[in-house]
Amino acid sequence: MAENQPENQEAVVPAAGVARMPHELSPIYRWVSRDVLGAPPILSQAYLDELKLSGVIFGGGDLEGRYRVEAARPGDRVCYLNLDHPTVPNWLWVNEVMFTEFGVRVPFTDFQQRLLNWASVAPSQLHPNAWSAIRCFELVLPKAFPRS
């Protein structure tokens, strides 16, 4: 906090203009259900490391080394903005079932990337059932949607 700033006033991240305060108190999260804000992450880092080593998350290839898989911190929620690096969209939230049930792998296929860009959504904004439909298209027409 700045020296001249009162303690009860929000600190603002200049690059993003987003309030730097406890997320659950920030006005930008008023739309989020209190149930969501109160539910802690349930996946452990050990479990994610196990999925990573077993080939469930990554599809192989040269690009795989560019990605890390980290468990959410206890206070993180899927709706939170990246306040640590507000000008760098260097991470994204994902649902476990994308990998364990629907066969989505990182890096995303060209088709998945184009679809997300066209819809202007993050992977976590799609319901898991939408991912199952996307994967069906890719499995039925594999030559039309090559892995990048």
BAKEZA-600859 format. One record per atom (N, C-alpha, C): residue number from 1; residue in three letters; atom name; x, y, z. Coordinates in nm, 2 decimals, padded with zeros to 4 digits. Example, Ala and Ser with C-alpha at 12.3 -4.5 7.8 and 13.67 -1.06 7.14 Angstrom:
residues 2
MARMAR     i    aa   at        u        v        w
MARMAR     1   ALA    N    01.32   -00.57    00.78
MARMAR     1   ALA   CA    01.23   -00.45    00.78
MARMAR     1   ALA    C    01.32   -00.33    00.78
MARMAR     2   SER    N    01.28   -00.22    00.71
MARMAR     2   SER   CA    01.37   -00.11    00.71
MARMAR     2   SER    C    01.29    00.00    00.79
end
This chain:
residues 148
MARMAR     i    aa   at        u        v        w
MARMAR     1   MET    N    00.08   -00.12    00.00
MARMAR     1   MET   CA    00.00    00.00    00.00
MARMAR     1   MET    C    00.09    00.12    00.00
MARMAR     2   ALA    N    00.04    00.23   -00.07
MARMAR     2   ALA   CA    00.12    00.35   -00.07
MARMAR     2   ALA    C    00.12    00.41    00.07
MARMAR     3   GLU    N    00.23    00.49    00.10
MARMAR     3   GLU   CA    00.25    00.55    00.23
MARMAR     3   GLU    C    00.13    00.64    00.27
MARMAR     4   ASN    N    00.09    00.72    00.17
MARMAR     4   ASN   CA   -00.01    00.83    00.20
MARMAR     4   ASN    C   -00.16    00.78    00.19
MARMAR     5   GLN    N   -00.17    00.65    00.16
MARMAR     5   GLN   CA   -00.31    00.60    00.14
MARMAR     5   GLN    C   -00.36    00.54    00.27
MARMAR     6   PRO    N   -00.49    00.58    00.30
MARMAR     6   PRO   CA   -00.55    00.52    00.42
MARMAR     6   PRO    C   -00.56    00.37    00.41
MARMAR     7   GLU    N   -00.55    00.31    00.53
MARMAR     7   GLU   CA   -00.56    00.16    00.53
MARMAR     7   GLU    C   -00.68    00.10    00.48
MARMAR     8   ASN    N   -00.80    00.17    00.50
MARMAR     8   ASN   CA   -00.92    00.11    00.45
MARMAR     8   ASN    C   -00.96    00.14    00.31
MARMAR     9   GLN    N   -00.87    00.21    00.24
MARMAR     9   GLN   CA   -00.89    00.24    00.10
MARMAR     9   GLN    C   -00.83    00.13    00.01
MARMAR    10   GLU    N   -00.90    00.10   -00.10
MARMAR    10   GLU   CA   -00.84    00.00   -00.20
MARMAR    10   GLU    C   -00.72    00.05   -00.26
MARMAR    11   ALA    N   -00.62   -00.04   -00.28
MARMAR    11   ALA   CA   -00.51   -00.01   -00.37
MARMAR    11   ALA    C   -00.54   -00.05   -00.51
MARMAR    12   VAL    N   -00.51    00.03   -00.61
MARMAR    12   VAL   CA   -00.54    00.00   -00.74
MARMAR    12   VAL    C   -00.42   -00.04   -00.82
MARMAR    13   VAL    N   -00.44   -00.15   -00.90
MARMAR    13   VAL   CA   -00.33   -00.19   -00.99
MARMAR    13   VAL    C   -00.34   -00.10   -01.11
MARMAR    14   PRO    N   -00.25   -00.01   -01.13
MARMAR    14   PRO   CA   -00.27    00.09   -01.24
MARMAR    14   PRO    C   -00.29    00.03   -01.38
MARMAR    15   ALA    N   -00.21   -00.07   -01.41
MARMAR    15   ALA   CA   -00.22   -00.13   -01.55
MARMAR    15   ALA    C   -00.36   -00.18   -01.58
MARMAR    16   ALA    N   -00.43   -00.23   -01.48
MARMAR    16   ALA   CA   -00.56   -00.29   -01.51
MARMAR    16   ALA    C   -00.67   -00.21   -01.45
MARMAR    17   GLY    N   -00.65   -00.13   -01.35
MARMAR    17   GLY   CA   -00.75   -00.05   -01.29
MARMAR    17   GLY    C   -00.84   -00.14   -01.20
MARMAR    18   VAL    N   -00.79   -00.25   -01.16
MARMAR    18   VAL   CA   -00.86   -00.35   -01.08
MARMAR    18   VAL    C   -00.83   -00.33   -00.93
MARMAR    19   ALA    N   -00.93   -00.33   -00.85
MARMAR    19   ALA   CA   -00.91   -00.32   -00.71
MARMAR    19   ALA    C   -00.82   -00.43   -00.65
MARMAR    20   ARG    N   -00.72   -00.39   -00.58
MARMAR    20   ARG   CA   -00.63   -00.49   -00.51
MARMAR    20   ARG    C   -00.67   -00.50   -00.37
MARMAR    21   MET    N   -00.76   -00.59   -00.34
MARMAR    21   MET   CA   -00.82   -00.61   -00.21
MARMAR    21   MET    C   -00.86   -00.76   -00.20
MARMAR    22   PRO    N   -00.90   -00.80   -00.09
MARMAR    22   PRO   CA   -00.95   -00.94   -00.09
MARMAR    22   PRO    C   -01.06   -00.96   -00.19
MARMAR    23   HIS    N   -01.05   -01.06   -00.27
MARMAR    23   HIS   CA   -01.14   -01.08   -00.38
MARMAR    23   HIS    C   -01.29   -01.08   -00.34
MARMAR    24   GLU    N   -01.31   -01.15   -00.23
MARMAR    24   GLU   CA   -01.45   -01.16   -00.18
MARMAR    24   GLU    C   -01.52   -01.03   -00.15
MARMAR    25   LEU    N   -01.43   -00.93   -00.12
MARMAR    25   LEU   CA   -01.48   -00.79   -00.09
MARMAR    25   LEU    C   -01.49   -00.70   -00.21
MARMAR    26   SER    N   -01.42   -00.74   -00.32
MARMAR    26   SER   CA   -01.42   -00.65   -00.43
MARMAR    26   SER    C   -01.55   -00.64   -00.50
MARMAR    27   PRO    N   -01.59   -00.52   -00.54
MARMAR    27   PRO   CA   -01.72   -00.50   -00.61
MARMAR    27   PRO    C   -01.72   -00.57   -00.75
MARMAR    28   ILE    N   -01.61   -00.60   -00.81
MARMAR    28   ILE   CA   -01.61   -00.67   -00.94
MARMAR    28   ILE    C   -01.66   -00.81   -00.93
MARMAR    29   TYR    N   -01.67   -00.87   -00.80
MARMAR    29   TYR   CA   -01.71   -01.01   -00.78
MARMAR    29   TYR    C   -01.85   -01.01   -00.72
MARMAR    30   ARG    N   -01.93   -00.90   -00.72
MARMAR    30   ARG   CA   -02.06   -00.91   -00.66
MARMAR    30   ARG    C   -02.15   -01.01   -00.73
MARMAR    31   TRP    N   -02.13   -01.03   -00.85
MARMAR    31   TRP   CA   -02.22   -01.12   -00.93
MARMAR    31   TRP    C   -02.20   -01.27   -00.89
MARMAR    32   VAL    N   -02.09   -01.30   -00.82
MARMAR    32   VAL   CA   -02.05   -01.44   -00.79
MARMAR    32   VAL    C   -02.13   -01.49   -00.67
MARMAR    33   SER    N   -02.18   -01.60   -00.68
MARMAR    33   SER   CA   -02.26   -01.66   -00.57
MARMAR    33   SER    C   -02.16   -01.68   -00.45
MARMAR    34   ARG    N   -02.21   -01.66   -00.33
MARMAR    34   ARG   CA   -02.13   -01.67   -00.21
MARMAR    34   ARG    C   -02.09   -01.82   -00.19
MARMAR    35   ASP    N   -02.17   -01.91   -00.24
MARMAR    35   ASP   CA   -02.13   -02.05   -00.24
MARMAR    35   ASP    C   -02.00   -02.08   -00.32
MARMAR    36   VAL    N   -01.99   -02.01   -00.43
MARMAR    36   VAL   CA   -01.87   -02.03   -00.52
MARMAR    36   VAL    C   -01.75   -01.97   -00.45
MARMAR    37   LEU    N   -01.77   -01.85   -00.39
MARMAR    37   LEU   CA   -01.66   -01.78   -00.32
MARMAR    37   LEU    C   -01.62   -01.85   -00.20
MARMAR    38   GLY    N   -01.71   -01.93   -00.14
MARMAR    38   GLY   CA   -01.67   -02.00   -00.02
MARMAR    38   GLY    C   -01.62   -02.14   -00.04
MARMAR    39   ALA    N   -01.63   -02.19   -00.16
MARMAR    39   ALA   CA   -01.59   -02.33   -00.19
MARMAR    39   ALA    C   -01.44   -02.34   -00.22
MARMAR    40   PRO    N   -01.36   -02.40   -00.14
MARMAR    40   PRO   CA   -01.21   -02.40   -00.17
MARMAR    40   PRO    C   -01.18   -02.50   -00.28
MARMAR    41   PRO    N   -01.07   -02.48   -00.35
MARMAR    41   PRO   CA   -01.02   -02.58   -00.45
MARMAR    41   PRO    C   -01.00   -02.72   -00.39
MARMAR    42   ILE    N   -01.03   -02.82   -00.46
MARMAR    42   ILE   CA   -01.02   -02.95   -00.41
MARMAR    42   ILE    C   -00.90   -03.04   -00.47
MARMAR    43   LEU    N   -00.84   -02.99   -00.58
MARMAR    43   LEU   CA   -00.73   -03.07   -00.64
MARMAR    43   LEU    C   -00.60   -03.04   -00.57
MARMAR    44   SER    N   -00.52   -03.14   -00.54
MARMAR    44   SER   CA   -00.39   -03.12   -00.48
MARMAR    44   SER    C   -00.29   -03.11   -00.59
MARMAR    45   GLN    N   -00.17   -03.05   -00.56
MARMAR    45   GLN   CA   -00.06   -03.05   -00.65
MARMAR    45   GLN    C   -00.01   -03.19   -00.68
MARMAR    46   ALA    N   -00.01   -03.27   -00.58
MARMAR    46   ALA   CA    00.03   -03.41   -00.60
MARMAR    46   ALA    C   -00.06   -03.48   -00.71
MARMAR    47   TYR    N   -00.19   -03.46   -00.70
MARMAR    47   TYR   CA   -00.28   -03.53   -00.79
MARMAR    47   TYR    C   -00.25   -03.47   -00.93
MARMAR    48   LEU    N   -00.24   -03.34   -00.95
MARMAR    48   LEU   CA   -00.21   -03.28   -01.08
MARMAR    48   LEU    C   -00.08   -03.33   -01.14
MARMAR    49   ASP    N    00.02   -03.35   -01.05
MARMAR    49   ASP   CA    00.15   -03.40   -01.10
MARMAR    49   ASP    C    00.13   -03.54   -01.15
MARMAR    50   GLU    N    00.05   -03.62   -01.08
MARMAR    50   GLU   CA    00.02   -03.76   -01.12
MARMAR    50   GLU    C   -00.04   -03.76   -01.26
MARMAR    51   LEU    N   -00.14   -03.67   -01.28
MARMAR    51   LEU   CA   -00.21   -03.66   -01.41
MARMAR    51   LEU    C   -00.11   -03.62   -01.52
MARMAR    52   LYS    N   -00.03   -03.53   -01.48
MARMAR    52   LYS   CA    00.07   -03.48   -01.58
MARMAR    52   LYS    C    00.17   -03.59   -01.62
MARMAR    53   LEU    N    00.22   -03.67   -01.52
MARMAR    53   LEU   CA    00.31   -03.78   -01.55
MARMAR    53   LEU    C    00.25   -03.89   -01.63
MARMAR    54   SER    N    00.12   -03.91   -01.61
MARMAR    54   SER   CA    00.05   -04.02   -01.67
MARMAR    54   SER    C    00.01   -03.99   -01.81
MARMAR    55   GLY    N    00.03   -03.86   -01.86
MARMAR    55   GLY   CA   -00.01   -03.82   -02.00
MARMAR    55   GLY    C   -00.15   -03.78   -02.01
MARMAR    56   VAL    N   -00.22   -03.75   -01.90
MARMAR    56   VAL   CA   -00.36   -03.71   -01.91
MARMAR    56   VAL    C   -00.38   -03.57   -01.95
MARMAR    57   ILE    N   -00.28   -03.48   -01.91
MARMAR    57   ILE   CA   -00.29   -03.34   -01.94
MARMAR    57   ILE    C   -00.23   -03.30   -02.06
MARMAR    58   PHE    N   -00.11   -03.35   -02.09
MARMAR    58   PHE   CA   -00.03   -03.30   -02.21
MARMAR    58   PHE    C   -00.04   -03.40   -02.32
MARMAR    59   GLY    N   -00.05   -03.35   -02.44
MARMAR    59   GLY   CA   -00.06   -03.43   -02.56
MARMAR    59   GLY    C    00.08   -03.46   -02.62
MARMAR    60   GLY    N    00.19   -03.42   -02.56
MARMAR    60   GLY   CA    00.32   -03.45   -02.62
MARMAR    60   GLY    C    00.36   -03.34   -02.72
MARMAR    61   GLY    N    00.48   -03.35   -02.77
MARMAR    61   GLY   CA    00.52   -03.26   -02.87
MARMAR    61   GLY    C    00.62   -03.15   -02.81
MARMAR    62   ASP    N    00.67   -03.07   -02.89
MARMAR    62   ASP   CA    00.77   -02.97   -02.85
MARMAR    62   ASP    C    00.72   -02.86   -02.76
MARMAR    63   LEU    N    00.59   -02.83   -02.78
MARMAR    63   LEU   CA    00.53   -02.72   -02.70
MARMAR    63   LEU    C    00.50   -02.75   -02.56
MARMAR    64   GLU    N    00.50   -02.88   -02.53
MARMAR    64   GLU   CA    00.46   -02.92   -02.39
MARMAR    64   GLU    C    00.55   -02.85   -02.28
MARMAR    65   GLY    N    00.67   -02.83   -02.31
MARMAR    65   GLY   CA    00.76   -02.77   -02.21
MARMAR    65   GLY    C    00.73   -02.63   -02.18
MARMAR    66   ARG    N    00.65   -02.56   -02.26
MARMAR    66   ARG   CA    00.61   -02.43   -02.23
MARMAR    66   ARG    C    00.50   -02.41   -02.12
MARMAR    67   TYR    N    00.44   -02.52   -02.08
MARMAR    67   TYR   CA    00.33   -02.52   -01.99
MARMAR    67   TYR    C    00.36   -02.58   -01.85
MARMAR    68   ARG    N    00.30   -02.52   -01.75
MARMAR    68   ARG   CA    00.31   -02.57   -01.62
MARMAR    68   ARG    C    00.17   -02.60   -01.57
MARMAR    69   VAL    N    00.15   -02.70   -01.48
MARMAR    69   VAL   CA    00.02   -02.73   -01.42
MARMAR    69   VAL    C    00.04   -02.70   -01.27
MARMAR    70   GLU    N   -00.04   -02.61   -01.22
MARMAR    70   GLU   CA   -00.03   -02.58   -01.08
MARMAR    70   GLU    C   -00.17   -02.59   -01.02
MARMAR    71   ALA    N   -00.18   -02.64   -00.89
MARMAR    71   ALA   CA   -00.30   -02.64   -00.82
MARMAR    71   ALA    C   -00.34   -02.50   -00.78
MARMAR    72   ALA    N   -00.46   -02.47   -00.77
MARMAR    72   ALA   CA   -00.51   -02.34   -00.72
MARMAR    72   ALA    C   -00.47   -02.32   -00.58
MARMAR    73   ARG    N   -00.44   -02.20   -00.54
MARMAR    73   ARG   CA   -00.41   -02.17   -00.40
MARMAR    73   ARG    C   -00.54   -02.18   -00.32
MARMAR    74   PRO    N   -00.53   -02.20   -00.19
MARMAR    74   PRO   CA   -00.66   -02.21   -00.11
MARMAR    74   PRO    C   -00.76   -02.10   -00.13
MARMAR    75   GLY    N   -00.71   -01.97   -00.15
MARMAR    75   GLY   CA   -00.81   -01.86   -00.17
MARMAR    75   GLY    C   -00.85   -01.84   -00.31
MARMAR    76   ASP    N   -00.80   -01.91   -00.41
MARMAR    76   ASP   CA   -00.83   -01.89   -00.55
MARMAR    76   ASP    C   -00.97   -01.94   -00.58
MARMAR    77   ARG    N   -01.03   -01.88   -00.68
MARMAR    77   ARG   CA   -01.16   -01.92   -00.73
MARMAR    77   ARG    C   -01.16   -01.90   -00.88
MARMAR    78   VAL    N   -01.23   -01.98   -00.95
MARMAR    78   VAL   CA   -01.22   -01.98   -01.10
MARMAR    78   VAL    C   -01.26   -01.85   -01.16
MARMAR    79   CYS    N   -01.34   -01.77   -01.09
MARMAR    79   CYS   CA   -01.39   -01.64   -01.14
MARMAR    79   CYS    C   -01.29   -01.53   -01.12
MARMAR    80   TYR    N   -01.18   -01.55   -01.04
MARMAR    80   TYR   CA   -01.09   -01.44   -01.01
MARMAR    80   TYR    C   -01.00   -01.40   -01.13
MARMAR    81   LEU    N   -00.97   -01.27   -01.13
MARMAR    81   LEU   CA   -00.88   -01.22   -01.23
MARMAR    81   LEU    C   -00.74   -01.25   -01.19
MARMAR    82   ASN    N   -00.65   -01.24   -01.28
MARMAR    82   ASN   CA   -00.51   -01.25   -01.25
MARMAR    82   ASN    C   -00.45   -01.12   -01.20
MARMAR    83   LEU    N   -00.46   -01.10   -01.07
MARMAR    83   LEU   CA   -00.41   -00.97   -01.01
MARMAR    83   LEU    C   -00.26   -00.97   -00.99
MARMAR    84   ASP    N   -00.20   -01.09   -00.99
MARMAR    84   ASP   CA   -00.05   -01.09   -00.98
MARMAR    84   ASP    C    00.02   -01.03   -01.10
MARMAR    85   HIS    N   -00.04   -01.06   -01.22
MARMAR    85   HIS   CA    00.02   -01.01   -01.34
MARMAR    85   HIS    C   -00.10   -00.96   -01.43
MARMAR    86   PRO    N   -00.16   -00.84   -01.39
MARMAR    86   PRO   CA   -00.28   -00.80   -01.46
MARMAR    86   PRO    C   -00.26   -00.77   -01.61
MARMAR    87   THR    N   -00.14   -00.75   -01.66
MARMAR    87   THR   CA   -00.13   -00.72   -01.80
MARMAR    87   THR    C   -00.08   -00.84   -01.88
MARMAR    88   VAL    N   -00.05   -00.95   -01.81
MARMAR    88   VAL   CA    00.00   -01.07   -01.88
MARMAR    88   VAL    C   -00.10   -01.18   -01.86
MARMAR    89   PRO    N   -00.17   -01.22   -01.96
MARMAR    89   PRO   CA   -00.26   -01.33   -01.95
MARMAR    89   PRO    C   -00.18   -01.46   -01.96
MARMAR    90   ASN    N   -00.10   -01.49   -01.86
MARMAR    90   ASN   CA   -00.01   -01.60   -01.87
MARMAR    90   ASN    C   -00.06   -01.73   -01.80
MARMAR    91   TRP    N   -00.19   -01.74   -01.77
MARMAR    91   TRP   CA   -00.24   -01.86   -01.71
MARMAR    91   TRP    C   -00.39   -01.86   -01.74
MARMAR    92   LEU    N   -00.45   -01.98   -01.72
MARMAR    92   LEU   CA   -00.59   -02.00   -01.74
MARMAR    92   LEU    C   -00.64   -02.11   -01.64
MARMAR    93   TRP    N   -00.76   -02.09   -01.61
MARMAR    93   TRP   CA   -00.83   -02.20   -01.52
MARMAR    93   TRP    C   -00.89   -02.30   -01.62
MARMAR    94   VAL    N   -00.88   -02.43   -01.57
MARMAR    94   VAL   CA   -00.95   -02.53   -01.65
MARMAR    94   VAL    C   -01.02   -02.63   -01.55
MARMAR    95   ASN    N   -01.11   -02.70   -01.61
MARMAR    95   ASN   CA   -01.18   -02.80   -01.53
MARMAR    95   ASN    C   -01.11   -02.94   -01.55
MARMAR    96   GLU    N   -01.10   -03.01   -01.44
MARMAR    96   GLU   CA   -01.03   -03.14   -01.44
MARMAR    96   GLU    C   -01.09   -03.23   -01.54
MARMAR    97   VAL    N   -01.23   -03.23   -01.55
MARMAR    97   VAL   CA   -01.29   -03.33   -01.64
MARMAR    97   VAL    C   -01.26   -03.31   -01.79
MARMAR    98   MET    N   -01.21   -03.19   -01.82
MARMAR    98   MET   CA   -01.17   -03.17   -01.96
MARMAR    98   MET    C   -01.06   -03.27   -02.00
MARMAR    99   PHE    N   -00.97   -03.30   -01.90
MARMAR    99   PHE   CA   -00.86   -03.39   -01.93
MARMAR    99   PHE    C   -00.90   -03.53   -01.89
MARMAR   100   THR    N   -00.96   -03.55   -01.78
MARMAR   100   THR   CA   -00.98   -03.69   -01.73
MARMAR   100   THR    C   -01.10   -03.76   -01.80
MARMAR   101   GLU    N   -01.20   -03.69   -01.84
MARMAR   101   GLU   CA   -01.32   -03.75   -01.90
MARMAR   101   GLU    C   -01.33   -03.73   -02.05
MARMAR   102   PHE    N   -01.28   -03.61   -02.10
MARMAR   102   PHE   CA   -01.31   -03.58   -02.24
MARMAR   102   PHE    C   -01.19   -03.58   -02.33
MARMAR   103   GLY    N   -01.07   -03.61   -02.28
MARMAR   103   GLY   CA   -00.95   -03.63   -02.36
MARMAR   103   GLY    C   -00.89   -03.50   -02.42
MARMAR   104   VAL    N   -00.93   -03.38   -02.36
MARMAR   104   VAL   CA   -00.86   -03.26   -02.41
MARMAR   104   VAL    C   -00.72   -03.26   -02.36
MARMAR   105   ARG    N   -00.63   -03.22   -02.44
MARMAR   105   ARG   CA   -00.49   -03.21   -02.40
MARMAR   105   ARG    C   -00.43   -03.08   -02.43
MARMAR   106   VAL    N   -00.32   -03.05   -02.36
MARMAR   106   VAL   CA   -00.25   -02.92   -02.38
MARMAR   106   VAL    C   -00.12   -02.96   -02.46
MARMAR   107   PRO    N   -00.09   -02.88   -02.56
MARMAR   107   PRO   CA   -00.16   -02.76   -02.61
MARMAR   107   PRO    C   -00.29   -02.80   -02.68
MARMAR   108   PHE    N   -00.38   -02.70   -02.68
MARMAR   108   PHE   CA   -00.51   -02.72   -02.75
MARMAR   108   PHE    C   -00.49   -02.74   -02.90
MARMAR   109   THR    N   -00.58   -02.81   -02.96
MARMAR   109   THR   CA   -00.57   -02.83   -03.10
MARMAR   109   THR    C   -00.60   -02.70   -03.17
MARMAR   110   ASP    N   -00.57   -02.69   -03.30
MARMAR   110   ASP   CA   -00.60   -02.57   -03.38
MARMAR   110   ASP    C   -00.75   -02.54   -03.38
MARMAR   111   PHE    N   -00.83   -02.65   -03.39
MARMAR   111   PHE   CA   -00.97   -02.63   -03.39
MARMAR   111   PHE    C   -01.02   -02.57   -03.26
MARMAR   112   GLN    N   -00.97   -02.62   -03.14
MARMAR   112   GLN   CA   -01.01   -02.57   -03.01
MARMAR   112   GLN    C   -00.97   -02.43   -03.00
MARMAR   113   GLN    N   -00.85   -02.40   -03.04
MARMAR   113   GLN   CA   -00.80   -02.26   -03.03
MARMAR   113   GLN    C   -00.88   -02.16   -03.11
MARMAR   114   ARG    N   -00.91   -02.21   -03.24
MARMAR   114   ARG   CA   -01.00   -02.12   -03.32
MARMAR   114   ARG    C   -01.14   -02.10   -03.27
MARMAR   115   LEU    N   -01.19   -02.21   -03.21
MARMAR   115   LEU   CA   -01.33   -02.20   -03.15
MARMAR   115   LEU    C   -01.33   -02.11   -03.03
MARMAR   116   LEU    N   -01.23   -02.12   -02.94
MARMAR   116   LEU   CA   -01.22   -02.03   -02.83
MARMAR   116   LEU    C   -01.21   -01.89   -02.87
MARMAR   117   ASN    N   -01.12   -01.86   -02.97
MARMAR   117   ASN   CA   -01.10   -01.73   -03.02
MARMAR   117   ASN    C   -01.23   -01.67   -03.08
MARMAR   118   TRP    N   -01.29   -01.75   -03.16
MARMAR   118   TRP   CA   -01.41   -01.71   -03.23
MARMAR   118   TRP    C   -01.52   -01.67   -03.13
MARMAR   119   ALA    N   -01.54   -01.76   -03.03
MARMAR   119   ALA   CA   -01.64   -01.73   -02.93
MARMAR   119   ALA    C   -01.59   -01.63   -02.82
MARMAR   120   SER    N   -01.47   -01.59   -02.83
MARMAR   120   SER   CA   -01.41   -01.50   -02.73
MARMAR   120   SER    C   -01.43   -01.54   -02.59
MARMAR   121   VAL    N   -01.40   -01.67   -02.56
MARMAR   121   VAL   CA   -01.41   -01.72   -02.42
MARMAR   121   VAL    C   -01.29   -01.79   -02.38
MARMAR   122   ALA    N   -01.27   -01.80   -02.25
MARMAR   122   ALA   CA   -01.16   -01.88   -02.19
MARMAR   122   ALA    C   -01.21   -02.02   -02.18
MARMAR   123   PRO    N   -01.12   -02.12   -02.17
MARMAR   123   PRO   CA   -01.16   -02.26   -02.16
MARMAR   123   PRO    C   -01.25   -02.29   -02.04
MARMAR   124   SER    N   -01.23   -02.22   -01.93
MARMAR   124   SER   CA   -01.31   -02.24   -01.82
MARMAR   124   SER    C   -01.45   -02.18   -01.83
MARMAR   125   GLN    N   -01.48   -02.10   -01.93
MARMAR   125   GLN   CA   -01.61   -02.04   -01.95
MARMAR   125   GLN    C   -01.70   -02.14   -02.03
MARMAR   126   LEU    N   -01.65   -02.24   -02.09
MARMAR   126   LEU   CA   -01.73   -02.34   -02.15
MARMAR   126   LEU    C   -01.77   -02.45   -02.05
MARMAR   127   HIS    N   -01.89   -02.49   -02.05
MARMAR   127   HIS   CA   -01.94   -02.59   -01.96
MARMAR   127   HIS    C   -01.87   -02.72   -02.01
MARMAR   128   PRO    N   -01.84   -02.81   -01.91
MARMAR   128   PRO   CA   -01.77   -02.94   -01.95
MARMAR   128   PRO    C   -01.85   -03.01   -02.06
MARMAR   129   ASN    N   -01.98   -03.00   -02.07
MARMAR   129   ASN   CA   -02.05   -03.07   -02.17
MARMAR   129   ASN    C   -02.02   -03.01   -02.31
MARMAR   130   ALA    N   -01.99   -02.88   -02.31
MARMAR   130   ALA   CA   -01.95   -02.82   -02.44
MARMAR   130   ALA    C   -01.82   -02.88   -02.49
MARMAR   131   TRP    N   -01.73   -02.91   -02.39
MARMAR   131   TRP   CA   -01.60   -02.97   -02.43
MARMAR   131   TRP    C   -01.62   -03.11   -02.48
MARMAR   132   SER    N   -01.72   -03.18   -02.43
MARMAR   132   SER   CA   -01.75   -03.32   -02.48
MARMAR   132   SER    C   -01.80   -03.31   -02.63
MARMAR   133   ALA    N   -01.88   -03.20   -02.66
MARMAR   133   ALA   CA   -01.93   -03.19   -02.80
MARMAR   133   ALA    C   -01.81   -03.15   -02.89
MARMAR   134   ILE    N   -01.72   -03.06   -02.84
MARMAR   134   ILE   CA   -01.60   -03.03   -02.92
MARMAR   134   ILE    C   -01.52   -03.15   -02.95
MARMAR   135   ARG    N   -01.50   -03.23   -02.85
MARMAR   135   ARG   CA   -01.42   -03.35   -02.87
MARMAR   135   ARG    C   -01.49   -03.45   -02.97
MARMAR   136   CYS    N   -01.62   -03.46   -02.96
MARMAR   136   CYS   CA   -01.69   -03.54   -03.06
MARMAR   136   CYS    C   -01.66   -03.50   -03.20
MARMAR   137   PHE    N   -01.67   -03.37   -03.23
MARMAR   137   PHE   CA   -01.63   -03.33   -03.36
MARMAR   137   PHE    C   -01.49   -03.37   -03.40
MARMAR   138   GLU    N   -01.40   -03.35   -03.31
MARMAR   138   GLU   CA   -01.26   -03.39   -03.34
MARMAR   138   GLU    C   -01.24   -03.54   -03.36
MARMAR   139   LEU    N   -01.31   -03.62   -03.28
MARMAR   139   LEU   CA   -01.30   -03.76   -03.30
MARMAR   139   LEU    C   -01.37   -03.82   -03.42
MARMAR   140   VAL    N   -01.48   -03.76   -03.46
MARMAR   140   VAL   CA   -01.55   -03.80   -03.58
MARMAR   140   VAL    C   -01.48   -03.76   -03.71
MARMAR   141   LEU    N   -01.42   -03.64   -03.70
MARMAR   141   LEU   CA   -01.35   -03.59   -03.82
MARMAR   141   LEU    C   -01.21   -03.56   -03.79
MARMAR   142   PRO    N   -01.12   -03.66   -03.76
MARMAR   142   PRO   CA   -00.99   -03.63   -03.71
MARMAR   142   PRO    C   -00.90   -03.56   -03.81
MARMAR   143   LYS    N   -00.92   -03.59   -03.94
MARMAR   143   LYS   CA   -00.83   -03.52   -04.04
MARMAR   143   LYS    C   -00.86   -03.37   -04.06
MARMAR   144   ALA    N   -00.99   -03.34   -04.03
MARMAR   144   ALA   CA   -01.03   -03.20   -04.04
MARMAR   144   ALA    C   -00.97   -03.11   -03.93
MARMAR   145   PHE    N   -00.94   -03.17   -03.81
MARMAR   145   PHE   CA   -00.89   -03.09   -03.70
MARMAR   145   PHE    C   -00.76   -03.15   -03.65
MARMAR   146   PRO    N   -00.65   -03.13   -03.72
MARMAR   146   PRO   CA   -00.52   -03.18   -03.67
MARMAR   146   PRO    C   -00.47   -03.11   -03.54
MARMAR   147   ARG    N   -00.40   -03.19   -03.47
MARMAR   147   ARG   CA   -00.34   -03.14   -03.34
MARMAR   147   ARG    C   -00.22   -03.04   -03.38
MARMAR   148   SER    N   -00.22   -02.93   -03.32
MARMAR   148   SER   CA   -00.11   -02.83   -03.35
MARMAR   148   SER    C    00.02   -02.87   -03.30
end
